[in-house]
Amino acid sequence: MSTKNHNSNYPDRVTLFIEIHAKEGKEEIVREVFTTTIATSEKPGLLGYKIYEDSSDPGCFYSTQEWENEEAFHAHMRAAKTGLNEAVNILREPPITNILRRIG
């Protein structure tokens, strides 16, 4: 089965897959911060996102994000560095981020 690649407006579009794990006892705080930060902060180049929580591992969160291009994401991360450093204090480990390019 094939799917159409609807990247004509953004030919360099990338998808990010982000995984974060809350420290024990910090699950509610991480859930709130993760969902609020993505939904409310200014992110030039962010086309859309979805947020998930692992049903078998509460406190393990995922987000998929569509960006116009990889540079837009990196620009956002440079601007958000201070907030990210503070957020790591409530996480078991730094966020895992994978940058994906559609191939089919």
N, C-alpha and C positions, 0 to 999 in steps of 0.2 A: 504494500500500500504506500502511496506517496502523498505528501502534503505539499501545498503550494507555499512558497517562500514569499511572504508579503513585505519584503524589505525595500520595495522600490523607493519609498520616501526616505529611508535610512539604510542605505546599502551597507554601511559599516556597523549596523546594529549588533549588540552583544547581549547575551543573557547572563546574569550572575546568579549563582547558586550559593547562598550564604547559610552557614550552620553555626549556631551558638548554643552553648551549654551553660545554664545557670548553676551557680554554686548552690549546694544544698541549703535550703531555707530562704533562698533569694528568688525562687521561681516566679512569684507574683510580681516582684519588682521588675525582673527582667522582662516578663510578658508585657507589662505596662510600658516600660521604657522602649522596648523593641517596636511595639506597635505604634506608640505615639510618635516616636522619633521619625519613623519612616513616613507616617501619614501627614505630619505637620511641618517638617522642615523643608526649606527651599532646596530643590535639587535640579538645577538646570541640566537638561539632557535626559532626565528620567522619564520614560514613556509609560511605565506601569509597573505594578508590583503585586505580589501575593505573599501572605504570611501564613505559616503553618506551625502547629505544635505536634510533636510526635505522640501519638496516642498510647504507645507502649513505654514512653520515656518522658513523663512530664518534666518540663524544664529544659527540654531539647527543642529548639526552635529553628525553623528554616524560612528562608525568603527567596523567592525568585524575583528578579528585577530585570526589566528591559531598559536598556540605555541606547541612546542614539549612536554612541560609539564608545570605544574603550577609554579614550581620552576624557570624555565627559565624566565617566565614573572616577577616573584617577584624580581629576580636578576636584570632584566632590570629596574624595577621601583626604586630599591635602587640606581642604578647608575644614574638615570634621576631625582632624587629628586629635585636638585637645579633648573633645567629647568622647572619642573612642578610648583614649588613655584612661579616662575616668570610668568608663563603662566596664573595662576589663576587670576592675576591682570586684564586680559582682558575678563574674564569669569564672568557670573552672579553668578555662584556657582562652587564648585569643580566638576571635572568630575565624572560621575556615571559609575562605572565599574562593570560588572557582569561576573563572571567566570563560564562558562557552560561546562558540561561534556555530551558527546553524550550518549544517553541511547537506541537508536534504530537505 
